[in-house]
Amino acid sequence: MSQTICHVIAQELNVRPEQVTAAVTLIDDGNTVPFIARYRKEVTGGLDDTQLRTLDSRLSYLRELEERRQTILKSIQDQGKLTAELEQAILSTDSKTRLEDLYLPYKPKRRTKGQIAIEAGLEPLAETLWQDPSHQPEALAERYFNPDHGINDAKSALDGARAILMERMAEDADLLDKIRHYLTRNAEICARVVAGQEHAGEKFSDYFDHHEPISKTPSHRALAMLRGRNEGFLTLSLNADPAQEESVRQSYCETLIADHYKVTLSQAPADNWRKQVISFAWRIKISMHMETELMSTMKERAEIDAIEVFATNLKDLLMAAPAGPRATLALDPGLRTGCKVAVVDSTGKVLATDTIYPHAPQKQYDKAMHSVVALIKRHQVDLIAIGNGTASRETDAFVADLIQRDNLKVQKIMVSEAGASVYSASELAAKEFPNMDVSLRGAVSIARRLQDPLAELVKIDPKSIGVGQYQHDVSQSHLAKRLDAVVEDCVNAVGVDVNTASAALLTRVAGLSTTLAQNIVNYRDEHGRFDARSTLKKVPRLGPKAFEQCAGFLRIMDGKNPLDGSSVHPEAYPVVKAIAEQNQRDIRSLIGDSSFLHQLKALDYTSADFGLPTVTDIIKELDKPGRDPRPEFKTATFAEGINEIKDLEPGMILEGVVSNVANFGAFVDIGVHQDGLVHVSSLSDRFVSDPREVVKAGDIVKVKVMEVDVQRKRIGLSMRLNDEPGQDNRVQRGSQERKPNASPRSHHSNASTRNRRDESQGGAMSGAFAAAFAKAKK
């Protein structure tokens, strides 16, 4: 069965089955995804980390499916009801939903009305009336009176017979599959405001009278409606027949049921009873089951989408350009409590801390300036990092003034504070700075995240960094697993200097647990810096398997072996030695000699142990050893005099930093303490289906202010600088945009069309989701 699973995954990934089989074997042997992706390319045929993550996820799902399949087969077999046809149906399905549908009739359950009716001897009555409607139901029912089971009249007998058939229909896997298929394509989700909650639930006003196809509901709207329901402001229901007039009482699903059983209803004596059976089966049994299932599917789909949004934004943030090892002074802005100051050297070591009060109410402007200038000169500071929280623009102006007054050769940069306060109060921060005030720890974190965002942000729970979309509404276990995978991939893509890395950063290296990471730090503290990768084997509990997984991602700069500072794995050092010997060169002289390395033919150095992909990677690494995949460091320049939302005017063109990307657009920090929204339709002159096609978190962009709502703290921006405020500047969205008269039900059309129209425009005023998302970010 394992080969079947590998074939299924291979088809989904569009790769060869043997590639999947090899990857599964490596994963089962305890190898990590980063290690397999980097150092086992010839084994897997070059599967990358994204493919391997998908493979790992699907492998877990299909193995759970297989385990459940075997449990179900055993259960049915133990009941003596497993037929060859049923067994084949169970073995052939690759869907958990279909599997559970097939198991429904055999699943142990409490005694139902249908079972009680069967025990009362009413099954022949049900079969006769269903198959031969020429019988008069009441007359036939008299033959089945059974006082011992409470069947004393025709109504009781007919009700029991109906219950038998209803339950049979509700457990018919093929029928459920047909109805599910129809509903998935045609049903609408309908949201209504709970009576009396109009004011309290105002933030969900876009969904007070809303409907749209459930199959096309975007994740942010699905999660918004579900949150509104969970908070008691909305009710959600499923409309199975949106194209049908409400006066028509029969659902098309009832027609599907009749067609499935080849039932033709006419004027036969039992046809009214049979019609009632079908109607009751749909309305009482199947519709509720399907509504729950489809909403659950919608939620699951929305959660997957939202988790991927978070994962993508987190990756962009972690892989942001580092300013590098330069002495940095950080200012964590504040008003009443003052600005916290921290100076760190090029390695991130804290040199000095202070608190200054340049702003109201203390207004110790000159004293604060004197203190900061003294710190800059004493510690030869190159960079000033300013947190982007409260009083950030006032602090930015203060720094600009002191740079100008003293003609200082320093650069000021606004840095995101997201998660800094969480880190400051964490156990990790307390251990790192036991004698430092909590508020000052935040300033240290701001300085270090400018030097190296990845090394500092790994100390913070990814969920606290604030780049998610409805992150509290999704499965926290799935979210944590996905985000942990992102952090692991980012850390291993960049590599880690084992002599300077924190335990938190080392924990994210492939093959290292929290205990092993701490053991490395303890060994380093006790014995001094590592001078060779091989020394890692002396770290307590770091065995051969852990060394194999982590060694290639750990860097030792200026060590005994120059290869220890590269991503060449120690197991492949013989390849480099062979290249050097065959060309009569010293290994150190090979490194960085591009003209020589470009002439090498990787095929000449392959062997049974090292294939072409590995040798090719080794030669590339020798050309640029320890190369950082992150982009070059750049900074945005906020406009002078634009400090608050009230300073904005439509038509202004400003520079800003993309702080977050959602399915409906991108949020941009333009330095006024409130991010503006560039709607997806205003990101480009061309049609954009996914905002990530155009921008990612951390990008520096130019935007035009289109709309400003000071009271509601909403800013509408456009990256199409030719757009004019107040005009409809939409990119034509084709079939995605529904016309006002397209709704089949007129009394819903106004609200629903307004929702879609608002969301298709470039302004930030579009829908409650923007406000809710902004609050979630805070």
BELHU-V411092 format. One record per residue. N is the residue number from 1. PSI is psi in whole degrees, 0 to 359 (* if undefined). OMEGA is omega in whole degrees, 0 to 359 (* if undefined). Layout:
n->N psi->PSI omega->OMEGA
n->N psi->PSI omega->OMEGA
This chain:
n->1 psi->333 omega->179
n->2 psi->324 omega->178
n->3 psi->325 omega->177
n->4 psi->315 omega->178
n->5 psi->316 omega->180
n->6 psi->322 omega->179
n->7 psi->320 omega->179
n->8 psi->312 omega->181
n->9 psi->321 omega->180
n->10 psi->319 omega->178
n->11 psi->319 omega->181
n->12 psi->321 omega->180
n->13 psi->352 omega->182
n->14 psi->47 omega->176
n->15 psi->176 omega->182
n->16 psi->144 omega->179
n->17 psi->324 omega->181
n->18 psi->332 omega->175
n->19 psi->316 omega->180
n->20 psi->317 omega->180
n->21 psi->317 omega->179
n->22 psi->318 omega->180
n->23 psi->318 omega->180
n->24 psi->318 omega->178
n->25 psi->317 omega->180
n->26 psi->318 omega->180
n->27 psi->316 omega->180
n->28 psi->335 omega->179
n->29 psi->4 omega->176
n->30 psi->13 omega->178
n->31 psi->144 omega->181
n->32 psi->158 omega->179
n->33 psi->312 omega->179
n->34 psi->320 omega->180
n->35 psi->314 omega->180
n->36 psi->315 omega->183
n->37 psi->323 omega->184
n->38 psi->318 omega->193
n->39 psi->4 omega->178
n->40 psi->40 omega->183
n->41 psi->320 omega->181
n->42 psi->333 omega->179
n->43 psi->317 omega->183
n->44 psi->0 omega->182
n->45 psi->23 omega->175
n->46 psi->24 omega->176
n->47 psi->132 omega->181
n->48 psi->178 omega->186
n->49 psi->326 omega->179
n->50 psi->314 omega->178
n->51 psi->319 omega->181
n->52 psi->324 omega->176
n->53 psi->317 omega->178
n->54 psi->317 omega->179
n->55 psi->315 omega->181
n->56 psi->318 omega->180
n->57 psi->314 omega->180
n->58 psi->326 omega->178
n->59 psi->317 omega->179
n->60 psi->315 omega->181
n->61 psi->311 omega->185
n->62 psi->329 omega->176
n->63 psi->322 omega->174
n->64 psi->318 omega->178
n->65 psi->315 omega->181
n->66 psi->320 omega->179
n->67 psi->318 omega->178
n->68 psi->322 omega->179
n->69 psi->314 omega->181
n->70 psi->323 omega->178
n->71 psi->316 omega->180
n->72 psi->316 omega->179
n->73 psi->316 omega->180
n->74 psi->318 omega->181
n->75 psi->314 omega->181
n->76 psi->322 omega->179
n->77 psi->320 omega->178
n->78 psi->333 omega->178
n->79 psi->352 omega->181
n->80 psi->24 omega->185
n->81 psi->10 omega->183
n->82 psi->109 omega->177
n->83 psi->164 omega->179
n->84 psi->321 omega->180
n->85 psi->315 omega->180
n->86 psi->319 omega->180
n->87 psi->318 omega->180
n->88 psi->320 omega->179
n->89 psi->318 omega->180
n->90 psi->319 omega->182
n->91 psi->332 omega->186
n->92 psi->345 omega->184
n->93 psi->145 omega->176
n->94 psi->21 omega->181
n->95 psi->132 omega->177
n->96 psi->325 omega->180
n->97 psi->311 omega->179
n->98 psi->321 omega->180
n->99 psi->315 omega->180
n->100 psi->327 omega->175
n->101 psi->316 omega->181
n->102 psi->330 omega->183
n->103 psi->343 omega->186
n->104 psi->311 omega->183
n->105 psi->342 omega->186
n->106 psi->0 omega->183
n->107 psi->126 omega->178
n->108 psi->132 omega->183
n->109 psi->169 omega->176
n->110 psi->157 omega->179
n->111 psi->126 omega->181
n->112 psi->172 omega->177
n->113 psi->322 omega->180
n->114 psi->319 omega->179
n->115 psi->319 omega->178
n->116 psi->321 omega->179
n->117 psi->322 omega->178
n->118 psi->317 omega->178
n->119 psi->332 omega->179
n->120 psi->1 omega->177
n->121 psi->24 omega->184
n->122 psi->359 omega->181
n->123 psi->318 omega->177
n->124 psi->324 omega->178
n->125 psi->314 omega->180
n->126 psi->314 omega->182
n->127 psi->317 omega->183
n->128 psi->310 omega->181
n->129 psi->323 omega->182
n->130 psi->321 omega->183
n->131 psi->331 omega->184
n->132 psi->91 omega->185
n->133 psi->2 omega->181
n->134 psi->345 omega->180
n->135 psi->147 omega->174
n->136 psi->115 omega->187
n->137 psi->311 omega->184
n->138 psi->320 omega->181
n->139 psi->316 omega->180
n->140 psi->324 omega->183
n->141 psi->332 omega->182
n->142 psi->335 omega->181
n->143 psi->347 omega->188
n->144 psi->19 omega->176
n->145 psi->140 omega->181
n->146 psi->86 omega->184
n->147 psi->328 omega->181
n->148 psi->336 omega->179
n->149 psi->15 omega->176
n->150 psi->14 omega->179
n->151 psi->92 omega->187
n->152 psi->352 omega->181
n->153 psi->172 omega->184
n->154 psi->323 omega->182
n->155 psi->315 omega->180
n->156 psi->320 omega->180
n->157 psi->316 omega->182
n->158 psi->324 omega->177
n->159 psi->318 omega->178
n->160 psi->316 omega->178
n->161 psi->320 omega->178
n->162 psi->318 omega->180
n->163 psi->321 omega->179
n->164 psi->311 omega->183
n->165 psi->322 omega->179
n->166 psi->315 omega->181
n->167 psi->325 omega->178
n->168 psi->317 omega->179
n->169 psi->319 omega->182
n->170 psi->347 omega->180
n->171 psi->14 omega->179
n->172 psi->106 omega->186
n->173 psi->320 omega->181
n->174 psi->321 omega->178
n->175 psi->314 omega->180
n->176 psi->323 omega->180
n->177 psi->318 omega->179
n->178 psi->315 omega->181
n->179 psi->319 omega->179
n->180 psi->317 omega->180
n->181 psi->316 omega->179
n->182 psi->313 omega->182
n->183 psi->321 omega->180
n->184 psi->323 omega->181
n->185 psi->331 omega->192
n->186 psi->334 omega->188
n->187 psi->153 omega->176
n->188 psi->146 omega->171
n->189 psi->134 omega->183
n->190 psi->128 omega->179
n->191 psi->137 omega->178
n->192 psi->148 omega->176
n->193 psi->141 omega->175
n->194 psi->130 omega->183
n->195 psi->130 omega->178
n->196 psi->357 omega->182
n->197 psi->14 omega->184
n->198 psi->317 omega->183
n->199 psi->312 omega->183
n->200 psi->327 omega->182
n->201 psi->31 omega->186
n->202 psi->328 omega->182
n->203 psi->345 omega->177
n->204 psi->21 omega->187
n->205 psi->334 omega->178
n->206 psi->343 omega->184
n->207 psi->16 omega->179
n->208 psi->332 omega->177
n->209 psi->80 omega->193
n->210 psi->144 omega->173
n->211 psi->148 omega->177
n->212 psi->159 omega->180
n->213 psi->130 omega->183
n->214 psi->332 omega->181
n->215 psi->341 omega->184
n->216 psi->7 omega->182
n->217 psi->118 omega->180
n->218 psi->157 omega->188
n->219 psi->321 omega->184
n->220 psi->326 omega->178
n->221 psi->321 omega->178
n->222 psi->313 omega->182
n->223 psi->328 omega->177
n->224 psi->316 omega->179
n->225 psi->318 omega->179
n->226 psi->323 omega->177
n->227 psi->319 omega->178
n->228 psi->321 omega->177
n->229 psi->317 omega->182
n->230 psi->330 omega->180
n->231 psi->0 omega->174
n->232 psi->16 omega->181
n->233 psi->339 omega->183
n->234 psi->153 omega->166
n->235 psi->142 omega->179
n->236 psi->140 omega->178
n->237 psi->170 omega->181
n->238 psi->128 omega->174
n->239 psi->109 omega->184
n->240 psi->340 omega->187
n->241 psi->66 omega->183
n->242 psi->335 omega->182
n->243 psi->3 omega->186
n->244 psi->141 omega->177
n->245 psi->142 omega->183
n->246 psi->340 omega->179
n->247 psi->339 omega->178
n->248 psi->115 omega->190
n->249 psi->337 omega->183
n->250 psi->130 omega->178
n->251 psi->150 omega->175
n->252 psi->335 omega->178
n->253 psi->331 omega->175
n->254 psi->324 omega->176
n->255 psi->321 omega->178
n->256 psi->321 omega->180
n->257 psi->313 omega->180
n->258 psi->317 omega->180
n->259 psi->322 omega->182
n->260 psi->321 omega->181
n->261 psi->8 omega->179
n->262 psi->44 omega->180
n->263 psi->125 omega->176
n->264 psi->120 omega->183
n->265 psi->130 omega->179
n->266 psi->233 omega->181
n->267 psi->18 omega->180
n->268 psi->152 omega->185
n->269 psi->324 omega->184
n->270 psi->3 omega->185
n->271 psi->325 omega->177
n->272 psi->321 omega->178
n->273 psi->318 omega->179
n->274 psi->321 omega->178
n->275 psi->321 omega->179
n->276 psi->321 omega->177
n->277 psi->312 omega->181
n->278 psi->313 omega->182
n->279 psi->314 omega->180
n->280 psi->319 omega->180
n->281 psi->318 omega->180
n->282 psi->307 omega->189
n->283 psi->325 omega->186
n->284 psi->322 omega->186
n->285 psi->296 omega->193
n->286 psi->318 omega->186
n->287 psi->318 omega->180
n->288 psi->319 omega->178
n->289 psi->316 omega->182
n->290 psi->322 omega->179
n->291 psi->314 omega->179
n->292 psi->316 omega->183
n->293 psi->314 omega->183
n->294 psi->323 omega->177
n->295 psi->324 omega->176
n->296 psi->319 omega->177
n->297 psi->318 omega->178
n->298 psi->316 omega->180
n->299 psi->316 omega->180
n->300 psi->317 omega->180
n->301 psi->319 omega->180
n->302 psi->321 omega->179
n->303 psi->316 omega->179
n->304 psi->316 omega->180
n->305 psi->313 omega->181
n->306 psi->320 omega->179
n->307 psi->322 omega->178
n->308 psi->324 omega->175
n->309 psi->312 omega->180
n->310 psi->313 omega->183
n->311 psi->318 omega->180
n->312 psi->314 omega->179
n->313 psi->319 omega->180
n->314 psi->317 omega->179
n->315 psi->316 omega->179
n->316 psi->321 omega->181
n->317 psi->315 omega->181
n->318 psi->327 omega->182
n->319 psi->18 omega->177
n->320 psi->154 omega->184
n->321 psi->131 omega->176
n->322 psi->144 omega->176
n->323 psi->338 omega->176
n->324 psi->180 omega->183
n->325 psi->81 omega->180
n->326 psi->141 omega->180
n->327 psi->130 omega->188
n->328 psi->136 omega->172
n->329 psi->129 omega->181
n->330 psi->142 omega->176
n->331 psi->119 omega->174
n->332 psi->100 omega->191
n->333 psi->153 omega->175
n->334 psi->163 omega->179
n->335 psi->277 omega->184
n->336 psi->319 omega->183
n->337 psi->359 omega->178
n->338 psi->173 omega->177
n->339 psi->128 omega->178
n->340 psi->136 omega->184
n->341 psi->137 omega->175
n->342 psi->139 omega->176
n->343 psi->130 omega->177
n->344 psi->150 omega->179
n->345 psi->188 omega->186
n->346 psi->341 omega->178
n->347 psi->359 omega->181
n->348 psi->2 omega->179
n->349 psi->134 omega->182
n->350 psi->125 omega->181
n->351 psi->326 omega->183
n->352 psi->154 omega->174
n->353 psi->158 omega->180
n->354 psi->169 omega->172
n->355 psi->128 omega->181
n->356 psi->160 omega->184
n->357 psi->67 omega->182
n->358 psi->344 omega->187
n->359 psi->174 omega->176
n->360 psi->147 omega->7
n->361 psi->345 omega->184
n->362 psi->318 omega->178
n->363 psi->45 omega->177
n->364 psi->61 omega->190
n->365 psi->306 omega->184
n->366 psi->320 omega->179
n->367 psi->317 omega->179
n->368 psi->317 omega->181
n->369 psi->318 omega->179
n->370 psi->317 omega->181
n->371 psi->316 omega->182
n->372 psi->316 omega->180
n->373 psi->319 omega->180
n->374 psi->319 omega->179
n->375 psi->320 omega->181
n->376 psi->315 omega->182
n->377 psi->320 omega->183
n->378 psi->320 omega->186
n->379 psi->12 omega->176
n->380 psi->55 omega->183
n->381 psi->136 omega->177
n->382 psi->325 omega->186
n->383 psi->146 omega->173
n->384 psi->118 omega->179
n->385 psi->126 omega->181
n->386 psi->122 omega->178
n->387 psi->146 omega->187
n->388 psi->24 omega->180
n->389 psi->209 omega->180
n->390 psi->135 omega->178
n->391 psi->18 omega->182
n->392 psi->319 omega->181
n->393 psi->324 omega->176
n->394 psi->320 omega->179
n->395 psi->323 omega->177
n->396 psi->317 omega->178
n->397 psi->321 omega->178
n->398 psi->315 omega->180
n->399 psi->318 omega->179
n->400 psi->321 omega->180
n->401 psi->315 omega->183
n->402 psi->327 omega->177
n->403 psi->318 omega->181
n->404 psi->316 omega->182
n->405 psi->316 omega->185
n->406 psi->4 omega->178
n->407 psi->50 omega->184
n->408 psi->143 omega->178
n->409 psi->63 omega->178
n->410 psi->159 omega->180
n->411 psi->132 omega->178
n->412 psi->139 omega->182
n->413 psi->134 omega->174
n->414 psi->130 omega->185
n->415 psi->139 omega->178
n->416 psi->134 omega->178
n->417 psi->359 omega->187
n->418 psi->121 omega->177
n->419 psi->353 omega->183
n->420 psi->320 omega->180
n->421 psi->327 omega->177
n->422 psi->316 omega->178
n->423 psi->317 omega->184
n->424 psi->322 omega->183
n->425 psi->6 omega->185
n->426 psi->162 omega->177
n->427 psi->326 omega->179
n->428 psi->315 omega->180
n->429 psi->320 omega->179
n->430 psi->324 omega->179
n->431 psi->324 omega->182
n->432 psi->322 omega->181
n->433 psi->72 omega->185
n->434 psi->333 omega->184
n->435 psi->12 omega->183
n->436 psi->141 omega->178
n->437 psi->143 omega->182
n->438 psi->319 omega->183
n->439 psi->328 omega->180
n->440 psi->332 omega->178
n->441 psi->325 omega->179
n->442 psi->321 omega->179
n->443 psi->321 omega->177
n->444 psi->317 omega->180
n->445 psi->320 omega->180
n->446 psi->319 omega->179
n->447 psi->314 omega->184
n->448 psi->327 omega->181
n->449 psi->340 omega->172
n->450 psi->318 omega->179
n->451 psi->314 omega->182
n->452 psi->93 omega->183
n->453 psi->318 omega->184
n->454 psi->311 omega->184
n->455 psi->329 omega->182
n->456 psi->320 omega->184
n->457 psi->338 omega->178
n->458 psi->347 omega->179
n->459 psi->350 omega->185
n->460 psi->139 omega->174
n->461 psi->123 omega->183
n->462 psi->328 omega->182
n->463 psi->346 omega->181
n->464 psi->0 omega->183
n->465 psi->339 omega->171
n->466 psi->36 omega->176
n->467 psi->26 omega->182
n->468 psi->167 omega->177
n->469 psi->109 omega->182
n->470 psi->44 omega->187
n->471 psi->335 omega->180
n->472 psi->355 omega->182
n->473 psi->0 omega->183
n->474 psi->169 omega->178
n->475 psi->117 omega->184
n->476 psi->329 omega->179
n->477 psi->317 omega->178
n->478 psi->320 omega->179
n->479 psi->312 omega->182
n->480 psi->318 omega->181
n->481 psi->316 omega->181
n->482 psi->317 omega->181
n->483 psi->322 omega->177
n->484 psi->321 omega->178
n->485 psi->320 omega->179
n->486 psi->312 omega->181
n->487 psi->316 omega->180
n->488 psi->314 omega->181
n->489 psi->319 omega->181
n->490 psi->313 omega->181
n->491 psi->316 omega->183
n->492 psi->335 omega->176
n->493 psi->324 omega->181
n->494 psi->321 omega->185
n->495 psi->160 omega->187
n->496 psi->132 omega->174
n->497 psi->110 omega->187
n->498 psi->341 omega->182
n->499 psi->351 omega->179
n->500 psi->346 omega->187
n->501 psi->145 omega->174
n->502 psi->165 omega->177
n->503 psi->324 omega->180
n->504 psi->320 omega->180
n->505 psi->318 omega->180
n->506 psi->329 omega->180
n->507 psi->332 omega->183
n->508 psi->357 omega->179
n->509 psi->139 omega->181
n->510 psi->130 omega->176
n->511 psi->351 omega->182
n->512 psi->129 omega->174
n->513 psi->175 omega->177
n->514 psi->319 omega->180
n->515 psi->313 omega->180
n->516 psi->320 omega->179
n->517 psi->315 omega->179
n->518 psi->324 omega->178
n->519 psi->324 omega->177
n->520 psi->314 omega->179
n->521 psi->317 omega->180
n->522 psi->318 omega->179
n->523 psi->319 omega->179
n->524 psi->318 omega->179
n->525 psi->325 omega->184
n->526 psi->320 omega->187
n->527 psi->359 omega->183
n->528 psi->185 omega->186
n->529 psi->152 omega->175
n->530 psi->134 omega->178
n->531 psi->357 omega->178
n->532 psi->149 omega->177
n->533 psi->325 omega->182
n->534 psi->336 omega->179
n->535 psi->336 omega->180
n->536 psi->335 omega->180
n->537 psi->344 omega->179
n->538 psi->349 omega->179
n->539 psi->131 omega->181
n->540 psi->132 omega->174
n->541 psi->5 omega->177
n->542 psi->91 omega->185
n->543 psi->183 omega->183
n->544 psi->319 omega->181
n->545 psi->315 omega->180
n->546 psi->320 omega->179
n->547 psi->316 omega->179
n->548 psi->316 omega->184
n->549 psi->320 omega->190
n->550 psi->333 omega->192
n->551 psi->317 omega->183
n->552 psi->340 omega->183
n->553 psi->351 omega->179
n->554 psi->131 omega->182
n->555 psi->140 omega->172
n->556 psi->104 omega->184
n->557 psi->140 omega->178
n->558 psi->38 omega->179
n->559 psi->187 omega->181
n->560 psi->319 omega->182
n->561 psi->120 omega->182
n->562 psi->335 omega->180
n->563 psi->341 omega->180
n->564 psi->344 omega->178
n->565 psi->8 omega->182
n->566 psi->181 omega->178
n->567 psi->7 omega->175
n->568 psi->127 omega->183
n->569 psi->142 omega->179
n->570 psi->328 omega->180
n->571 psi->340 omega->182
n->572 psi->5 omega->178
n->573 psi->324 omega->178
n->574 psi->330 omega->178
n->575 psi->314 omega->180
n->576 psi->320 omega->179
n->577 psi->320 omega->179
n->578 psi->319 omega->178
n->579 psi->315 omega->181
n->580 psi->315 omega->183
n->581 psi->318 omega->182
n->582 psi->335 omega->181
n->583 psi->10 omega->178
n->584 psi->51 omega->179
n->585 psi->156 omega->172
n->586 psi->143 omega->183
n->587 psi->318 omega->181
n->588 psi->325 omega->182
n->589 psi->339 omega->178
n->590 psi->322 omega->188
n->591 psi->122 omega->178
n->592 psi->358 omega->179
n->593 psi->81 omega->187
n->594 psi->316 omega->184
n->595 psi->321 omega->178
n->596 psi->313 omega->184
n->597 psi->326 omega->180
n->598 psi->341 omega->180
n->599 psi->345 omega->183
n->600 psi->145 omega->174
n->601 psi->113 omega->186
n->602 psi->325 omega->183
n->603 psi->333 omega->182
n->604 psi->344 omega->186
n->605 psi->12 omega->178
n->606 psi->160 omega->179
n->607 psi->185 omega->179
n->608 psi->332 omega->182
n->609 psi->332 omega->185
n->610 psi->112 omega->182
n->611 psi->184 omega->184
n->612 psi->316 omega->180
n->613 psi->318 omega->182
n->614 psi->314 omega->181
n->615 psi->321 omega->177
n->616 psi->315 omega->178
n->617 psi->322 omega->181
n->618 psi->316 omega->180
n->619 psi->319 omega->177
n->620 psi->320 omega->181
n->621 psi->323 omega->177
n->622 psi->329 omega->179
n->623 psi->315 omega->179
n->624 psi->79 omega->185
n->625 psi->137 omega->177
n->626 psi->26 omega->183
n->627 psi->141 omega->182
n->628 psi->122 omega->182
n->629 psi->354 omega->182
n->630 psi->155 omega->184
n->631 psi->173 omega->178
n->632 psi->145 omega->183
n->633 psi->126 omega->176
n->634 psi->159 omega->179
n->635 psi->154 omega->176
n->636 psi->151 omega->177
n->637 psi->112 omega->179
n->638 psi->147 omega->183
n->639 psi->137 omega->177
n->640 psi->140 omega->177
n->641 psi->355 omega->177
n->642 psi->90 omega->187
n->643 psi->334 omega->183
n->644 psi->165 omega->183
n->645 psi->330 omega->180
n->646 psi->345 omega->178
n->647 psi->349 omega->183
n->648 psi->148 omega->174
n->649 psi->142 omega->177
n->650 psi->137 omega->180
n->651 psi->342 omega->178
n->652 psi->141 omega->173
n->653 psi->122 omega->187
n->654 psi->162 omega->174
n->655 psi->142 omega->181
n->656 psi->178 omega->181
n->657 psi->130 omega->177
n->658 psi->117 omega->183
n->659 psi->337 omega->184
n->660 psi->149 omega->177
n->661 psi->127 omega->178
n->662 psi->176 omega->181
n->663 psi->334 omega->185
n->664 psi->0 omega->179
n->665 psi->195 omega->182
n->666 psi->140 omega->175
n->667 psi->135 omega->184
n->668 psi->129 omega->176
n->669 psi->113 omega->179
n->670 psi->15 omega->172
n->671 psi->28 omega->180
n->672 psi->24 omega->177
n->673 psi->7 omega->179
n->674 psi->118 omega->180
n->675 psi->143 omega->174
n->676 psi->159 omega->180
n->677 psi->124 omega->168
n->678 psi->108 omega->181
n->679 psi->153 omega->183
n->680 psi->328 omega->181
n->681 psi->351 omega->181
n->682 psi->13 omega->180
n->683 psi->332 omega->185
n->684 psi->162 omega->177
n->685 psi->344 omega->177
n->686 psi->168 omega->178
n->687 psi->133 omega->180
n->688 psi->120 omega->179
n->689 psi->328 omega->181
n->690 psi->120 omega->181
n->691 psi->333 omega->182
n->692 psi->352 omega->173
n->693 psi->336 omega->188
n->694 psi->318 omega->185
n->695 psi->163 omega->172
n->696 psi->162 omega->181
n->697 psi->133 omega->180
n->698 psi->346 omega->179
n->699 psi->145 omega->174
n->700 psi->124 omega->186
n->701 psi->158 omega->171
n->702 psi->135 omega->182
n->703 psi->155 omega->174
n->704 psi->135 omega->177
n->705 psi->121 omega->182
n->706 psi->326 omega->187
n->707 psi->141 omega->180
n->708 psi->125 omega->175
n->709 psi->96 omega->185
n->710 psi->317 omega->184
n->711 psi->316 omega->182
n->712 psi->0 omega->179
n->713 psi->53 omega->178
n->714 psi->135 omega->181
n->715 psi->122 omega->177
n->716 psi->126 omega->183
n->717 psi->162 omega->174
n->718 psi->140 omega->174
n->719 psi->0 omega->173
n->720 psi->96 omega->191
n->721 psi->350 omega->177
n->722 psi->352 omega->178
n->723 psi->147 omega->178
n->724 psi->130 omega->178
n->725 psi->142 omega->177
n->726 psi->351 omega->179
n->727 psi->160 omega->175
n->728 psi->103 omega->185
n->729 psi->26 omega->185
n->730 psi->145 omega->165
n->731 psi->134 omega->181
n->732 psi->123 omega->186
n->733 psi->11 omega->173
n->734 psi->227 omega->186
n->735 psi->349 omega->181
n->736 psi->343 omega->183
n->737 psi->121 omega->184
n->738 psi->137 omega->178
n->739 psi->156 omega->183
n->740 psi->328 omega->183
n->741 psi->14 omega->183
n->742 psi->346 omega->182
n->743 psi->136 omega->180
n->744 psi->348 omega->182
n->745 psi->110 omega->190
n->746 psi->326 omega->185
n->747 psi->356 omega->174
n->748 psi->342 omega->195
n->749 psi->319 omega->185
n->750 psi->309 omega->182
n->751 psi->315 omega->184
n->752 psi->320 omega->179
n->753 psi->322 omega->178
n->754 psi->318 omega->179
n->755 psi->314 omega->182
n->756 psi->322 omega->181
n->757 psi->315 omega->179
n->758 psi->319 omega->185
n->759 psi->346 omega->181
n->760 psi->353 omega->183
n->761 psi->163 omega->185
n->762 psi->352 omega->183
n->763 psi->159 omega->179
n->764 psi->358 omega->181
n->765 psi->6 omega->191
n->766 psi->92 omega->168
n->767 psi->155 omega->181
n->768 psi->341 omega->182
n->769 psi->327 omega->181
n->770 psi->316 omega->180
n->771 psi->316 omega->180
n->772 psi->321 omega->181
n->773 psi->320 omega->178
n->774 psi->320 omega->178
n->775 psi->320 omega->180
n->776 psi->322 omega->179
n->777 psi->319 omega->179
n->778 psi->* omega->*
